[in-house]
C-alpha cells in the first residue's frame, strides 16, 4: 500500500471507529440524543411533557391550562385513529386526556394525548425538527428489542429483562414506568402498544390509560467538525503531495 492510500485508509478507519464507539451522542444543542444503532434521535428529556407542564405551572395559575390548550390546538382539537368503541375514527381531545380526577398528572397522558403532544412538538419545531412521533412497536408481547423503545432499552442502553432502564447521563428524567408507542393493537384498536421501562416488557393497554411520552424522530448524526477537518486536512496533504510529484 502506498503512502497516499495508507493516509486515506487511516481517515476512513477514524470515521468508522467514531460510528461504532458513539452509540449515543448529544445533538440539537442538548435537546436530543442521537442513537446510531437506530439512526434516530430521542428527546434528551425522557419526560419532556412533564417538564413543560411543571414549567407552565410555575409560570402562574393559567400556565398549565394554556399549555394543554396549545397542545390540543396543535392537532386541531382531534386525533384520527382506527374506528373503535371509543370513537368513530376521530377522537375529540380534552383536558381530561391530561388530568385524572381533577388532578394534573405531570407527564402522563392518554394515547390520544401522547399523539397530540408530538404534534405540538412538531408545531413549535422542537429541536429544529417537525418530524417527532411516538415510537413504533413491532407488536410483540414480550421482553423484546424489536420496537423502538425496546431497541433503546436493550441495544442502546444495555438494559436487561426484569430490570429498570439503565440511566444514561445524556438523558434526563428517565422514568421507570410505562411509555406509549404510536402503534395500535390491530386485533382491537381500543388498545395500543406500550413499553414498560421498569422491566423491559412490551404489551397493550386501553388508549384511555395514562402513561408517559418519549418522542423520537428519524435522523442522521452529522460528522463531528473536528473529525471532518482532520479528514479534509489529510486529503489536502495527499493532493499536495501528488501535485509536487507531478511537477
Helices and strands as residue ranges (DSSP letters): H 3-21, E 24-27, G 28-30, E 32-35, E 40-43, H 48-59, H 63-73, E 78-80, E 90-92, G 95-97, E 99-100, E 103-104, H 111-123, G 126-128, E 133-134, H 148-150, I 151-156, E 178-184, E 191-196, E 201-206, E 215-218, H 225-246
